Amino acid sequence: MKRVLTVAISPCPNDTFIWGAIALGYLRTPFAWEFRYEDIQTLNELAQTGEIDILKLSFFQYALLPRGLYRLLPVGAAMGYGVGPLLVARAPIPYDKLGDISIGIPGKHTTAYSLLRFFAPHAQHLVEMRYDALLPAVANNQIQAAVIIHESRFTYPSYGLVCLQDLGAYWTGQTGYPIPLGGIGIKRGVPRRPMVRLLRRSLHAAWKARVPLLSDYVAHHAQEMAPEVQLAHIRLYVNRYTYRLGPLGWKAIRYYIRWVRSWNRIQ
Protein backbone atom coordinates (compact mmCIF):
# COMPACT_ATOMS: atom_id res chain seq x y z
CA MET A 1 0.00 0.00 0.00
CA LYS A 2 1.32 3.42 -0.92
CA ARG A 3 2.13 5.90 1.81
CA VAL A 4 -0.40 8.75 1.87
CA LEU A 5 1.13 12.24 1.98
CA THR A 6 -0.96 15.29 2.86
CA VAL A 7 -0.20 18.39 0.78
CA ALA A 8 -1.54 21.90 1.43
CA ILE A 9 -0.98 24.63 -1.15
CA SER A 10 -2.71 27.82 -2.17
CA PRO A 11 -5.26 27.84 -5.01
CA CYS A 12 -3.12 30.42 -6.83
CA PRO A 13 -2.02 29.65 -10.40
CA ASN A 14 1.67 29.40 -9.55
CA ASP A 15 1.10 26.67 -6.94
CA THR A 16 -1.40 24.67 -8.98
CA PHE A 17 0.85 24.98 -12.05
CA ILE A 18 3.80 23.58 -10.07
CA TRP A 19 1.84 20.70 -8.50
CA GLY A 20 -0.57 19.98 -11.35
CA ALA A 21 1.18 16.98 -12.87
CA ILE A 22 1.17 15.30 -9.44
CA ALA A 23 -2.36 16.28 -8.41
CA LEU A 24 -3.79 15.17 -11.76
CA GLY A 25 -2.01 11.81 -11.63
CA TYR A 26 0.09 12.49 -14.72
CA LEU A 27 3.29 11.38 -12.95
CA ARG A 28 3.75 7.90 -11.54
CA THR A 29 4.80 8.28 -7.91
CA PRO A 30 5.45 5.95 -4.95
CA PHE A 31 2.93 7.94 -2.86
CA ALA A 32 -0.79 8.54 -2.64
CA TRP A 33 -1.84 12.15 -2.19
CA GLU A 34 -4.38 14.18 -0.24
CA PHE A 35 -4.50 17.81 -1.38
CA ARG A 36 -5.88 20.84 0.45
CA TYR A 37 -6.17 24.33 -1.07
CA GLU A 38 -6.09 27.20 1.42
CA ASP A 39 -5.30 30.91 1.52
CA ILE A 40 -1.80 31.80 2.70
CA GLN A 41 -2.83 32.84 6.21
CA THR A 42 -4.52 29.46 6.74
CA LEU A 43 -1.48 27.66 5.34
CA ASN A 44 0.74 29.50 7.80
CA GLU A 45 -1.55 28.53 10.67
CA LEU A 46 -1.42 24.91 9.51
CA ALA A 47 2.37 25.10 9.53
CA GLN A 48 2.28 25.92 13.24
CA THR A 49 0.40 22.69 13.98
CA GLY A 50 2.77 20.45 12.04
CA GLU A 51 -0.15 18.30 10.89
CA ILE A 52 0.52 18.55 7.14
CA ASP A 53 3.32 16.54 5.53
CA ILE A 54 4.15 19.06 2.79
CA LEU A 55 2.86 22.61 2.51
CA LYS A 56 3.38 26.06 1.07
CA LEU A 57 4.17 28.62 3.74
CA SER A 58 5.42 32.18 3.98
CA PHE A 59 9.10 32.56 4.68
CA PHE A 60 8.03 34.90 7.49
CA GLN A 61 6.12 32.05 9.15
CA TYR A 62 8.98 29.64 8.52
CA ALA A 63 11.38 31.97 10.33
CA LEU A 64 9.20 31.85 13.46
CA LEU A 65 8.48 28.11 13.55
CA PRO A 66 10.22 25.82 16.04
CA ARG A 67 13.51 24.80 14.47
CA GLY A 68 13.30 21.47 12.72
CA LEU A 69 9.50 21.27 12.45
CA TYR A 70 9.72 21.72 8.66
CA ARG A 71 12.64 21.74 6.25
CA LEU A 72 12.62 23.91 3.14
CA LEU A 73 12.78 22.32 -0.27
CA PRO A 74 15.03 23.91 -2.92
CA VAL A 75 12.13 23.76 -5.41
CA GLY A 76 8.65 25.26 -5.54
CA ALA A 77 9.44 28.65 -4.00
CA ALA A 78 7.95 32.03 -4.85
CA MET A 79 10.92 34.37 -5.04
CA GLY A 80 12.44 36.89 -7.38
CA TYR A 81 12.69 40.51 -8.43
CA GLY A 82 9.50 42.44 -9.04
CA VAL A 83 7.32 39.79 -7.39
CA GLY A 84 6.65 41.46 -4.05
CA PRO A 85 3.37 42.65 -2.56
CA LEU A 86 2.03 46.11 -3.37
CA LEU A 87 0.64 48.76 -1.04
CA VAL A 88 -2.39 50.26 -2.77
CA ALA A 89 -5.03 52.88 -2.00
CA ARG A 90 -7.75 54.89 -3.72
CA ALA A 91 -5.48 57.95 -3.99
CA PRO A 92 -1.88 58.88 -3.10
CA ILE A 93 -1.15 59.00 0.64
CA PRO A 94 2.00 60.64 2.08
CA TYR A 95 4.42 58.25 3.74
CA ASP A 96 4.19 60.00 7.12
CA LYS A 97 0.39 59.55 7.11
CA LEU A 98 0.53 55.74 6.88
CA GLY A 99 0.49 55.56 10.66
CA ASP A 100 -2.89 57.29 10.76
CA ILE A 101 -4.88 55.12 8.35
CA SER A 102 -6.35 51.62 8.33
CA ILE A 103 -4.34 49.21 6.18
CA GLY A 104 -5.58 45.76 5.23
CA ILE A 105 -3.11 42.88 5.29
CA PRO A 106 -3.49 39.24 4.20
CA GLY A 107 -2.53 38.01 7.71
CA LYS A 108 0.07 38.67 10.39
CA HIS A 109 1.90 35.44 9.58
CA THR A 110 2.63 36.49 5.99
CA THR A 111 5.77 37.81 4.35
CA ALA A 112 3.60 40.64 3.01
CA TYR A 113 2.96 41.82 6.57
CA SER A 114 6.67 41.78 7.40
CA LEU A 115 7.49 43.79 4.26
CA LEU A 116 4.97 46.45 5.21
CA ARG A 117 6.65 46.75 8.60
CA PHE A 118 10.06 46.88 6.88
CA PHE A 119 8.85 49.76 4.71
CA ALA A 120 6.61 51.59 7.19
CA PRO A 121 7.22 50.54 10.81
CA HIS A 122 4.94 53.37 11.93
CA ALA A 123 1.90 51.73 10.27
CA GLN A 124 -0.19 50.60 13.25
CA HIS A 125 -3.85 50.33 12.26
CA LEU A 126 -3.77 46.96 10.54
CA VAL A 127 -6.81 44.89 9.56
CA GLU A 128 -6.43 41.20 8.74
CA MET A 129 -8.48 39.90 5.81
CA ARG A 130 -8.38 37.12 3.27
CA TYR A 131 -6.13 38.29 0.47
CA ASP A 132 -8.94 38.18 -2.11
CA ALA A 133 -11.14 40.48 0.02
CA LEU A 134 -8.61 43.31 0.21
CA LEU A 135 -9.23 45.06 -3.11
CA PRO A 136 -13.01 45.28 -2.69
CA ALA A 137 -12.51 46.51 0.90
CA VAL A 138 -10.34 49.42 -0.26
CA ALA A 139 -12.59 50.24 -3.19
CA ASN A 140 -15.65 50.25 -0.89
CA ASN A 141 -13.93 52.46 1.68
CA GLN A 142 -13.95 49.81 4.43
CA ILE A 143 -10.21 50.38 4.78
CA GLN A 144 -8.00 53.12 3.40
CA ALA A 145 -5.16 51.05 1.96
CA ALA A 146 -4.12 47.41 1.59
CA VAL A 147 -1.13 45.19 1.05
CA ILE A 148 -2.08 42.99 -1.90
CA ILE A 149 -0.52 39.74 -3.07
CA HIS A 150 -0.89 37.07 -5.74
CA GLU A 151 -3.03 37.95 -8.77
CA SER A 152 -4.31 41.14 -7.15
CA ARG A 153 -1.20 42.93 -8.39
CA PHE A 154 -2.57 42.52 -11.93
CA THR A 155 -6.16 43.58 -11.20
CA TYR A 156 -5.98 46.49 -8.72
CA PRO A 157 -6.24 49.20 -11.45
CA SER A 158 -9.67 47.82 -12.39
CA TYR A 159 -10.82 48.80 -8.89
CA GLY A 160 -9.70 52.38 -9.46
CA LEU A 161 -6.75 52.03 -7.08
CA VAL A 162 -3.17 53.32 -7.26
CA CYS A 163 0.07 51.77 -6.07
CA LEU A 164 1.70 53.63 -3.18
CA GLN A 165 4.74 51.35 -2.97
CA ASP A 166 6.04 48.12 -4.43
CA LEU A 167 7.18 46.55 -1.16
CA GLY A 168 9.30 43.91 -2.87
CA ALA A 169 11.14 46.57 -4.89
CA TYR A 170 11.74 48.51 -1.67
CA TRP A 171 13.20 45.39 -0.03
CA THR A 172 15.48 44.75 -3.00
CA GLY A 173 16.56 48.40 -3.11
CA GLN A 174 17.53 48.30 0.56
CA THR A 175 19.14 44.84 0.66
CA GLY A 176 20.12 43.96 -2.90
CA TYR A 177 18.39 40.57 -2.61
CA PRO A 178 15.44 39.06 -4.45
CA ILE A 179 12.42 38.93 -2.20
CA PRO A 180 11.69 35.49 -0.71
CA LEU A 181 7.91 35.26 -0.45
CA GLY A 182 7.12 31.63 0.27
CA GLY A 183 8.47 28.15 -0.08
CA ILE A 184 7.66 24.47 0.31
CA GLY A 185 8.11 23.01 3.78
CA ILE A 186 8.43 19.28 4.32
CA LYS A 187 8.15 17.49 7.65
CA ARG A 188 10.99 15.41 8.94
CA GLY A 189 10.32 11.78 8.12
CA VAL A 190 9.01 12.61 4.64
CA PRO A 191 11.60 11.61 2.02
CA ARG A 192 13.22 14.85 0.87
CA ARG A 193 15.23 13.86 -2.21
CA PRO A 194 12.39 12.00 -3.94
CA MET A 195 10.12 15.02 -3.38
CA VAL A 196 12.66 17.41 -4.88
CA ARG A 197 12.99 15.21 -7.97
CA LEU A 198 9.24 14.74 -8.23
CA LEU A 199 8.42 18.45 -8.00
CA ARG A 200 11.04 19.30 -10.61
CA ARG A 201 9.56 16.65 -12.91
CA SER A 202 6.10 18.13 -12.32
CA LEU A 203 7.33 21.63 -13.06
CA HIS A 204 9.20 20.51 -16.17
CA ALA A 205 6.12 18.73 -17.48
CA ALA A 206 4.02 21.85 -16.91
CA TRP A 207 6.54 24.08 -18.68
CA LYS A 208 6.60 21.68 -21.65
CA ALA A 209 2.77 21.62 -21.80
CA ARG A 210 2.74 17.85 -21.29
CA VAL A 211 0.01 17.72 -18.64
CA PRO A 212 -3.51 17.12 -19.99
CA LEU A 213 -6.17 19.24 -18.26
CA LEU A 214 -3.56 21.39 -16.46
CA SER A 215 -5.11 24.66 -17.64
CA ASP A 216 -8.56 23.47 -16.49
CA TYR A 217 -7.12 22.47 -13.10
CA VAL A 218 -5.41 25.85 -12.67
CA ALA A 219 -8.55 27.74 -13.73
CA HIS A 220 -10.79 25.69 -11.45
CA HIS A 221 -8.85 26.74 -8.34
CA ALA A 222 -7.91 30.29 -9.36
CA GLN A 223 -9.54 33.25 -7.59
CA GLU A 224 -9.14 35.37 -10.73
CA MET A 225 -10.70 33.50 -13.65
CA ALA A 226 -9.44 35.63 -16.53
CA PRO A 227 -7.01 33.37 -18.47
CA GLU A 228 -4.65 36.25 -19.24
CA VAL A 229 -4.34 37.07 -15.52
CA GLN A 230 -3.65 33.42 -14.68
CA LEU A 231 -0.94 33.29 -17.34
CA ALA A 232 0.64 36.55 -16.16
CA HIS A 233 0.62 35.21 -12.61
CA ILE A 234 2.42 32.02 -13.63
CA ARG A 235 4.99 33.85 -15.75
CA LEU A 236 5.83 36.18 -12.86
CA TYR A 237 5.93 33.78 -9.92
CA VAL A 238 7.18 30.59 -11.57
CA ASN A 239 10.76 31.37 -12.45
CA ARG A 240 14.32 30.08 -12.10
CA TYR A 241 14.16 30.35 -8.31
CA THR A 242 11.08 28.13 -8.39
CA TYR A 243 12.95 25.36 -10.16
CA ARG A 244 16.14 25.72 -8.12
CA LEU A 245 16.79 28.24 -5.35
CA GLY A 246 20.53 28.23 -6.03
CA PRO A 247 23.20 30.01 -3.95
CA LEU A 248 21.65 33.49 -4.27
CA GLY A 249 18.19 32.20 -3.36
CA TRP A 250 19.45 30.50 -0.20
CA LYS A 251 21.50 33.56 0.70
CA ALA A 252 18.42 35.79 0.35
CA ILE A 253 16.40 33.43 2.56
CA ARG A 254 19.07 33.36 5.26
CA TYR A 255 19.32 37.16 5.23
CA TYR A 256 15.55 37.53 5.45
CA ILE A 257 15.23 34.99 8.27
CA ARG A 258 17.95 36.72 10.31
CA TRP A 259 16.15 40.03 9.87
CA VAL A 260 12.78 38.55 10.86
CA ARG A 261 14.14 36.91 14.00
CA SER A 262 16.02 40.05 15.00
CA TRP A 263 12.99 42.26 14.34
CA ASN A 264 10.68 39.86 16.17
CA ARG A 265 12.84 39.92 19.32
CA ILE A 266 12.47 43.70 19.70
CA GLN A 267 8.69 43.84 19.11
C-alpha positions, -999 to +999 in steps of 0.1 A: +000+000+000+013+034-009+021+059+018-004+087+019+011+122+020-010+153+029-002+184+008-015+219+014-010+246-011-027+278-022-053+278-050-031+304-068-020+297-104+017+294-095+011+267-069-014+247-090+008+250-120+038+236-101+018+207-085-006+200-113+012+170-129+012+153-094-024+163-084-038+152-118-020+118-116+001+125-147+033+114-129+038+079-115+048+083-079+054+060-050+029+079-029-008+085-026-018+122-022-044+142-002-045+178-014-059+208+004-062+243-011-061+272+014-053+309+015-018+318+027-028+328+062-045+295+067-015+277+053+007+295+078-016+285+107-014+249+095+024+251+095+023+259+132+004+227+140+028+204+120-002+183+109+005+185+071+033+165+055+042+191+028+029+226+025+034+261+011+042+286+037+054+322+040+091+326+047+080+349+075+061+321+092+090+296+085+114+320+103+092+319+135+085+281+135+102+258+160+135+248+145+133+215+127+095+213+124+097+217+087+126+217+062+126+239+031+128+223-003+150+239-029+121+238-054+086+253-055+094+287-040+079+320-049+109+344-050+124+369-074+127+405-084+095+424-090+073+398-074+067+415-040+034+426-026+020+461-034+006+488-010-024+503-028-050+529-020-078+549-037-055+580-040-019+589-031-012+590+006+020+606+021+044+582+037+042+600+071+004+595+071+005+557+069+005+556+107-029+573+108-049+551+084-063+516+083-043+492+062-056+458+052-031+429+053-035+392+042-025+380+077+001+387+104+019+354+096+026+365+060+058+378+043+036+406+030+030+418+066+067+418+074+075+438+043+050+464+052+067+468+086+101+469+069+089+498+047+066+516+072+072+505+108+049+534+119+019+517+103-002+506+133-039+503+123-038+470+105-068+449+096-064+412+087-085+399+058-084+371+033-061+383+005-089+382-021-111+405+000-086+433+002-092+451-031-130+453-027-125+465+009-103+494-003-126+502-032-156+503-009-139+525+017-139+498+044-102+504+048-080+531+034-052+511+020-041+474+016-011+452+011-021+430-019-005+397-031-009+371-057-030+379-088-043+411-071-012+429-084-026+425-119-062+436-112-060+465-087-062+492-115-097+478-124-108+488-089-097+524-095-067+520-071-032+533-073+001+518-061+017+536-032+047+514-030+060+481-044+072+465-012+093+439-029+111+466-049+117+485-017+132+454+000+155+447-030+166+484-031+175+483+006+191+448+007+201+440-029+184+406-026+154+391-045+124+389-022+117+355-007+079+353-005+071+316+003+085+281-001+077+245+003+081+230+038+084+193+043+081+175+077+110+154+089+103+118+081+090+126+046+116+116+020+132+149+009+152+139-022+124+120-039+101+150-034+127+174-049+130+152-080+092+147-082+084+185-080+110+193-106+096+167-129+061+181-123+073+216-131+092+205-162+061+187-175+040+219-169+065+241-187+066+217-216+028+216-218+027+179-213+000+177-186-035+171-200-062+192-183-036+214-165-051+247-176-086+235-165-071+225-131-054+259-127-085+277-137-108+257-114-089+267-083-079+303-094-095+332-076-091+354-107-107+335-137-094+356-165-070+334-185-046+363-192-043+371-155-037+334-147-009+333-173+006+366-162+006+352-126+024+320-136+050+339-157+058+362-129+059+338-099+072+306-116+108+314-124+143+301-121+142+303-083+111+281-084+129+254-102+161+257-081+168+282-054+205+282-060+232+300-040+216+335-043+182+322-034+194+305-002+215+336+007+184+358+003+164+334+026+191+334+053+193+372+052+155+375+055+152+350+083+180+367+103+161+400+099+128+385+109+141+369+140+160+401+150+130+423+143+107+399+162+128+399+193+125+437+197+087+438+191 
